[in-house]
Amino acid sequence: MLGVRLKDYEGVAGKTIIEEIHNLGEALQGYKILHINSTRVGGGVAEILQSLVPLMQETGLAAKWEVISADPEFFNTTKLFHNGMHGQAVDISGAMLESYLATAEKNRHLLQQDSDLIVIHDQQPLGLTASRAESDARWLWYCHVDPRYAVPAVWYFLAPMIAACDAAVFHLPEYACDLPLLQYYMPPAIDPLSDKNREVTTEEYNGILDKLKIDPEGPPVILQVSRFDRLKDPAGVIEAFKLVRQHYSCRLILAGGSADDDPEGATVLEEVRALAEGDRDITILALNPEAHLEINVLQRHAEVVVQKSLREGFGLTASEALWKGKPLVATPTGGLAHQVLDEQTGLTAETVEEVAARIGYLLENPDIARQLGAAGREHVRQHYILPVYLRNWLKLLLLLDGRRNN
């Protein structure tokens, strides 16, 4: 993002939306917005904020981004919260909850700055709402997961903290919850000019493939990019690939990074490696959280991209693949159902057998694959790129500020 400015997005977003952003920003000059999340690198929220905050500043907002400090015990607890929000049965002890609240108390200093709006991203920093009464700012909870399946043990602990905020934002309208506060929806976006999504040179392309030991002339690649998380169903992707390989020459790459707030990732990675052990057609790539160019090249090199999530708040990796014009096979869960419109911007499938059949169909019909990829890229351009997201943010801020002044 170094040196990238709003004007640079005109080539992908068009001049009109950039002008609209500047016009909206005129009414928000000096607006003090503080984003708080749980990690500086790794995961979709961190990637969004890395790009969003500088552009908010260019627009005239006094935007800041803070990250809570916590020990491994805290992140083990919040990972259980994450799993529980997605409907998994979890065992959370009273000691864990006490540790969670104690961590929030240790991070109260993050709030000791003048703000018009404090944005709490996901469940990790929610404990800070205990200090809500001490702040004149408005508070917004931004939920980046699908909360519809949340188990009572997690939801009933978090809900009072959410209710302490003035409003909540969900990715999709169907995620609205029974909460005594205003609720808005705003899907996330990718940065088309970041290293993960920009065009790459031939030298970069070949260099990355060589670095990752991938033969550019080898069999077609089936790719899934995601954190090593059971909710991304890497085991199911391996099963589907083995069915596809019975009929087509191809190879599978499962690529992903880690995040500071996901202690379970290393365990899942070892499980996936065990499933792939001895299979020369399967490559497991555990990448650095900042290996953005590597992900970019992998997505461009893939013949078919898969996103077989069991639960998905939205799925930025799907937008990334579509942006590169790649045919995508995805489970129609959460935000994936809005990005991958079946037989329009990609193909949807739920079971292992359906995923395999759809991958095979795309391998057998390259013209249809290209048509779906092109339609998917345009769908992302219109709805899920950073300038669109920034415009939506500014509209929301004006709405919230208008409600304050009424």
HELIX and SHEET records of a PDB file:
HELIX    1   1 LEU A    6  TYR A    9  5                                   4    
HELIX    2   2 GLU A   10  ALA A   13  1                                   4    
HELIX    3   3 LYS A   15  GLU A   26  1                                  12    
HELIX    4   4 GLY A   44  THR A   59  1                                  16    
HELIX    5   5 PRO A   72  MET A   85  1                                  14    
HELIX    6   6 GLY A   94  LYS A  106  1                                  13    
HELIX    7   7 ARG A  108  LEU A  111  5                                   4    
HELIX    8   8 GLN A  124  GLU A  134  5                                  11    
HELIX    9   9 PRO A  147  TYR A  149  5                                   3    
HELIX   10  10 PRO A  152  ALA A  163  1                                  12    
HELIX   11  11 PRO A  173  TYR A  175  5                                   3    
HELIX   12  12 THR A  202  LYS A  211  1                                  10    
HELIX   13  13 ARG A  230  LYS A  232  5                                   3    
HELIX   14  14 PRO A  234  ARG A  245  1                                  12    
HELIX   15  15 GLY A  265  ALA A  276  1                                  12    
HELIX   16  16 HIS A  292  HIS A  301  1                                  10    
HELIX   17  17 LEU A  316  TRP A  323  1                                   8    
HELIX   18  18 LEU A  336  GLN A  339  1                                   4    
HELIX   19  19 VAL A  352  GLU A  364  1                                  13    
HELIX   20  20 PRO A  366  HIS A  383  1                                  18    
HELIX   21  21 LEU A  386  ASN A  405  1                                  20    
SHEET    1   A 6 ALA A  62  VAL A  67  0                                        
SHEET    2   A 6 LYS A  32  ASN A  37  1                                        
SHEET    3   A 6 LEU A 117  HIS A 121  1                                        
SHEET    4   A 6 ARG A 138  CYS A 143  1                                        
SHEET    5   A 6 ALA A 167  PHE A 170  1                                        
SHEET    6   A 6 LEU A 182  TYR A 185  1                                        
SHEET    1   B 6 ILE A 282  ALA A 286  0                                        
SHEET    2   B 6 ARG A 251  GLY A 256  1                                        
SHEET    3   B 6 VAL A 221  VAL A 225  1                                        
SHEET    4   B 6 VAL A 304  GLN A 307  1                                        
SHEET    5   B 6 LEU A 328  ALA A 330  1                                        
SHEET    6   B 6 LEU A 347  THR A 348  1                                        
END                                                                             
